[in-house]
Amino acid sequence: MQIKIAVSTEIIKKYNKNFKKCIGSGRLSLALRQDYMENLAKVQREIGFEYIRGHGIFHDDTGVYREEIKVGATPVVTLERPLFNFKNILKIIDNLLSVGIKPFVEFGFMPEQMAAGDKTIFWWKGNVTEPKNISLWVKLIKNFLQTAADYYGIDEVKKWYFEVWNEPCVDFWQPVSGNREEEYHKLYKATAEAVKSICPDLKVGGPATQGQGVDWVSRFIEFCASQNIRPDFISHHVYTGYDRRFEGEFCYMEHVPPSDAVEKFKQISDIAEKNEFPLHITEWNTSYSCIDPIHDTAFNAAYVAYILTHADDLANSYSYWVFSDVFEEADIPRALFHGGFGLLTENGIRKPVFHAFAFANRLKENILRLDDICCVTIDNFGNISMLLFNPVAGQGKDINAKIEIPCKFDEVIVSVQKVDEKNGNAYEVWKTLGRPRYPKRDVMEIVKRAQYPSVDVYRLKSDEGKAKVFTTLPANGIQLIEVTKLTDYTDDYQGLKPVNA
């Protein structure tokens, strides 16, 4: 397919890169692992997120709450009063802060010995019932926040965000004593008041709903207004998959078009804007299953690139779920590529979708053109960066594009980085190698070399104030094209002459 893309000099709007405000994580105790921290350090070096959010800060593997202590075969020791222990949580937060990322704290799940019931979610059994006594939960929140304020200083903690629970509209919240929504409202009210009692400037919000709970959001706002506990922000989740099917080790879904995905963002954005609340999309992705092969594909990268450029001004933050396949909701990962949510595999291999984020991170601050194929940006000096994307479910056609962009320089350098089915795609190479579950070292070296985009660089002279760039964008491909002023230092070298001329 042949197309011409003519770019004017008029700035349409700013590109804020709100996707960088937050990124998702596996349960937070994983931050005590070396591979998790190595992967997080990598995404921080190459993309750089401000906040990170994950489940399970109060899960029992952090050791946060005990009424009884069990040691080996000895009898259970019942304590005279409950013991709050934030030692591991402080280690987790220390590790996060050490790579320049702050916690976006999701309060959950329920410590086992505090819980009213035994219903759990995930392989690691996060308890999703209400507290047996709300006063215990309030003490947990207050003790945690006061400990954090004493340890890090209140000015640091005031920079964090606190979200009450995760997706209470579905099975992540299964109260045993009453109506799901009513019990969540009780939990939110008690939690928000506990947060504000430590410091009124701490930021707390919810309801952390997803697609099935859009209608919860307006009722949540109404409830908070009736209780005079105005949230500091509204949070919600967006996934584009539907018609979930399990086959063996995997899960497969159909997906709405990327433009419809952006409409999901806009639907909740309109509610937040109408009620004058900041909006944080604290989870988003294509499939909502961590064993769906779509996450490893070039299609996912092209689909996500569309969202990164089209949804940017619809939320104060939108947090991709998640940064790494060091993630264990559906049991221990069973292969190098297994459909995990991550931008990176467990051992740090960049997936195609990683490059969608890295390319978007290279875009400039002013958008000149935004459509179904490209986002063209310019900085205040006239340098151009454009992200191209061609998401196609099933069979698709290549796009042969002639791009005419404004150019104030006589000669420029054009750099084209490509990720598609054949370039920058370690997943496809791994498949070609026979999908080894446990790749040997020599095989892993081949996979590692395949993770990087291909790069074309050439000089180009402008023509009547325009630079004319030609490229072929394959189906499910993404490309980062950067056009910058040429500064030639060749004449600085004395005695330089062509070699093998």
N, C-alpha and C positions, 0 to 999 in steps of 0.2 A: 504494500500500500504506500503510495506516494503522498506526502503532505508537505505544505509550506507553512512555517511558523514565523510570522512577522511580529517582532517585538517593538513596541513604541517606547518612547522615553518617559512616558507618564508613569509615576509611581501609583500603584493601586492601593497598597496598604503596607503596613509593617509586618515583618516576619519575626515573631517574638521567641520562637523555639520553646514554646511552653512544654513540649515533650521532654525537655531536659530538667524540668522541675522535680520529677520524681520517677523512680523505677521500682518495679516489683521484685520480690525475693521469695525464695523458699522459706520455710519456717525459720524463725530468727535464730534458733539454737545452732543452725548450720553455720552461722558466722563464727563459730568457735573452731571450724575446720579450716585447714590450710588451703585446700583446693577452692573452697568458696571465696576466701579472701584473695587468692591469686587472681581468680576470675573478676572479682569486683575491682581490684586494682587495675586490671587491664581495661575494663570499660570506663573507669574513671580517667585513665590516661588518654584514651582515644576518643571518648565522647564527653564524659563529665556531667554527671547528674548531681542535683542539689540535695535530694531527699531519697530515702528508700523505705519501702513499706513491705511488711511480711506478716504472716499469721503467727500465732502461738507464743507471743511474748510471755503469757502467763501459763503456758503448757507445763506439765509436770517435769519435762526434761530440763527446764531451767531451775527447778527446785524452789520455786517462788513461795510456796505455802505448804505448811505441814501442821496438822493437829496430832498426828501419830508418826513415829519414826520406826522403821523396820530395818534391822541390820542382820543379814544372813538368817540363820536358824533361831536366833534369839527371840524371845517374846516381843510383841509389839509394845513400844513405850508410848503411853498417852501423855502428852504434854499438859502442864497446868494451864497454859494459855497458847493460842496459835502462834506459830513462828513464821515470820515473814523474812525471806532470804533473797536479797537482790544481787548477790555476788556474781552469778552468771550473767544476769541482765546487764550489769555494769561492764563486764568483760565484753559482751556483745556490742554495746554502744561504744565502748572504747575502740574496738576494732573498726567499727563503721566510721567513726570520726577520724581515725588514723589515715584513711584514704580520702578524706575530704567530703564525706557525705553524712547528712544528718538524718535522724530517725523521723519518719512519719508514722507515729505509733498507732497501731490498731490494738485496742484493748480487747484481748481475747486469747485463747478460749478460757473456759472455766477450770481452775485448778481442781483436780479430782476430789480432794478432801473438802472442798468448799461447795461442790456441785450438789444440786437437788436430785439429779438423776445420773444415769450411766450411759446415755446416748452419745455416740461419738461419730466423728467424720474423719475420713482419710485413713491411710495405712498406719499413720503414727498416732491415731486415736485422739484427736482433739475433742474434748468434752464440750458439747453444744447445748447444755441445759443451763437454766438460771441458777443463781446461788441459792443455797438452802436458807440463807439468812442475808438479806440485802445489806445489813450493817457490816457483815464480814467483807463483802465486795467493796463497800465504801472505804473500809479501813485499808484494804489492799491498794486501792487507787491513791488514797492520801499518803500512805506509807511510801509507795513507789515514787510519787511525785516529790515528796519532801526529801527522800533519799537522793533523787536526781538533782534537786535544787541545791542540796548541801554539797554534793559531789562535784557537779559541773558549774554551779552558780546559777542563780535564777535567770540572769540575763541570757545565758545559753539556752536554758530550757524554754524560755519564752519564744525562741526561734523555731521550736518544734511544733508539730501538729499532733493532735490526739483525736482519734476516730473511735467511736463506740461500736464495737463488734464488727462482724463481716456478714453481709448478705442475710440479714435476719428474716427476709421475706421467703426464704427457702429453707432447706434442711440444715443450713449452718446454724440455725437457731431453733431448738426443739424444746420449748419450756414444757415441763410436766404438770404445771399447776394452773394453766389458763390459756387464754387466747394469745396466739403468736404475736400479733401486732401490739396488743395491749401490754403484754409482758415486756416487749422491747421498749415501749414508751416509758414504762416504769424503770427499766434498766438505764435508759438514756438520761432520764431526769436525775436519778440518784448519782450517776457518773458525772454528768455535767456540773451538778452542784458541788460534788467532791473536788473536781478539777478547779473550779473557780474559788473554792474555799482556800486553796493553797496560794493562788495568785489570780486575780481577775483578768490579767493580761494573757493567761495561757489560752491557746486556741483549741477549742473542742467542737466537733461536729459529727454528722451522720447524715442519713441512716445507712450508708454503705450498701444500698440496694443494687439489684441488677435488673435486666429487662423485664422479668416477671413482676418486679416491684416498683415500676415507674409510678403507679397510682399511689404507692405508699408515701411518696415524697411530699406531695401537697398536704396529705393528712398529717405527716410528721411536722411540717411547718406550722400547721394549724394547732396541733397539740402543744408544740413549744410556745407558741404565742399565748395559748390559754394558761400556761404555767409560768409565763414571764421568764423563760430561759432561752432567749434567742441564740441559736447556734452561731458560731463564728464562720461556718462554711457548710455547704451541702456536698455530700459525696455520693457517687453512683458508679456503676460498672457497665461497660459496653463490650459485648461479644457479638460476633457476626454469624456464628455457626448455628445450625438448626438440623433437625432430623438426625439425631445422634444414633449411630449404629456401631455395635461392638462386634469385632471379628478377631478371634484369637487374642493375640497380645495387643491389638490396636483398636482404636476408635476412629470412626470416619464421620464427617458431617458435610452437609451442603452449606453454601455461604451466599448471603445476599451480596449484590454488587457493591463495590466500594463506595459508590455515591450514596447508596442506602445506608451503609455503615455510618457515614458522616451525618445522615439524617437522624440516626440514633443519638449521636452526640448533640445535635441541635435540639432534639426534643427535650432533653433534660436541661440543656443550656437555657432554653426559653423559660422553663419553670424557675430556674435559679435567678435569671435576670429579672423576671417579673416581680419576684419577691425580694430582690436586691441582696442576694447572697453571692459570695464567691463560690465557684464550683470547682471541685476537684474530682476528676475521674480517676479513682484510685486503683482501678484495674481496667485493662482493655487488651484485646487480642482478637485474632480470627476465631479459631476453635477454642472452646473452653475446656478441652481435655488435654492432659499432659502426656497422652500417648497417641496423639493424632499426627501422622506423618506430614501433614500440611506445614507444620512449623519449621520443618527442615528444608523446605523447597524454595526455589526461586520465585514461584508464584506468591508465596507469603511475603517475600521481600518487596515485590512490585505492588502488591495490595497494601502493605503497610506504608510504603513510600507515598502512596496516594493519600492515606489518612494523615500522615505526618505533615503534609503540606496543606490539606484542605480543612483539617479540624483545629488548626492551631489557635484560632481566636475564639473558639467555642468553650474553652475552659481555662481556668487559671493554671491548672496542671492536668496532664493526662499520662498516667503511669502504666507503661507497657508491662504486661505480666508474662515473663520475668526476665532478669538479666542473664541467668545461668541455669543449665540443666543439673546443677547441684540442687536437687529438688526431689522430694520423695512422697508426694501425695498419693500416687498410685503404686506404691511399693518402690523398691530400689530400682533405678534405671537398669534396663536389661541389655543395652547395647550402646555403642558410641553414638549412633543416631537412632532414636526410638520415638520421635514425635514430641520431645520435650518442649516446654514453652520457651526455653532460653534463647538469648542472642548468641550464647556460646554453649558448646558442649561441656560436659563435666570437666574435661581436661583442657578447656580453653580454645578449642577450634572455633573460628569465626564462621557462623552460618551466613547464608545470603542475607537474612534479615538484619544481621549485625551491620552490614554495609548500608542498608537503607537508613539506619540511624547515623552512621558515620558520614554518609553523603549529605543528609539533611543538616548535619552539624556544620558542614562547610558552606551552606547557603549564606548569602549576605542579608543585611537588615531590611532592605526595601524590595518589595515584590513588584515586578513589571508585568508579568503575565502568569496566570494560573488557570489551567484547564485540565481536561481529562488525560493529558499526555505529559504535561510539563509544568514546572514551577521555575520561573526565571527571575533571578534576583540581582540587585546591583548594590554596591557600597557607595559611600560618599566620594570615592576617588574615581569611580567609573569602572571598577573591576566587576566582572560578571561571573556568577555561579548559577548553574541551572541543573535541576534534577529532573530526569526523564523517567517515565514508568509506563509499563505496558502489561498490566495484569490481565491474564486470559485464563479462565477456567476451561480446561480441555484444549482442543486444537485452536491455534490462533495464528495470525499473520504477522510477519515482520513489518516494521514501519520504516520506510526510507524518508528521512526528514531533512529538509533544507531550512535552516534556521537563520534568520536575519536579525541581528541584534545591534543596538546602537553602540557605536565605538568612537571614543574620543582620541584614540591613539593611532599613529601611523602604522605600527606593526605590533602584533600581539603574539603571546604564547597561548596555544590552545592545548589543554590537557583533558583527555577523555578517559575516565575510569569506567570499566564495564563489569557488571555482574549479571549473569543469566544462566541458562542451562549448561553452558560450556565454560564460562569464565567465572572465577571467584566462587566456585561451587564445590566445596569439599564433599558435600553430601552425594552429588552425582558421581564423583570419583570413587567414593567409598562403595557405592552401589556397583560400579564397574569392577571393583576389586573383589566382589562376591559377598558384600555385607558382613565382613567378619565381626563377630561379637567382641572378640578380644584381639585386636590388630597387633601383630608383631611389630617390633621396633622399625624394621625396614619398611613395612606397609604404612605405619603411622607417619613416617617421613614423607611418603608420597602424598598422603592425605593432608599433612600440614602445608606442603608446598601448594596445594590446590586451593587453599582458603583465601588467597589474595586476589583482588581484582586485576584484570589486565589493564595496562596503561598505554595509551597512545599520546605522544607529545609532538607538536609541530608548530612551525611559525606560520603566521597568516598576516597579509597586508590588508588594511581596511580599504573599503571601496565606497567613496562618497559618504563617509561617516557611518558605515555599517561594516560589520564583520559577518561573513557568510560561512556558516559551519554546516557541513554535511555529515550525517551519521545514519547508521542502520541500527534500529532498536528492535531486538528480537522479541518474540512473544515471551512474556514473563521476565523481561529484562529490565534492569535499571541502569542508568548512566549518570555520572556526575561530570558535567562539562564546565571547565573553568577557563575563562578568557581574561588574561591579565597583560598589562603593559610589558613589552619586551625591553629589557635593559641589557645591552650587549657589551661585554667586557673584553671581547676578543683583542682589540687594539692595545690592551694593557700588557700583552705578552710579547716581549721582544724576541725576534728571530723565529716566530711561529710560522710554519708552512705546512701545507697539506702532507699527510703521510700516505704512502702507497698511491700517490696520484698518478 
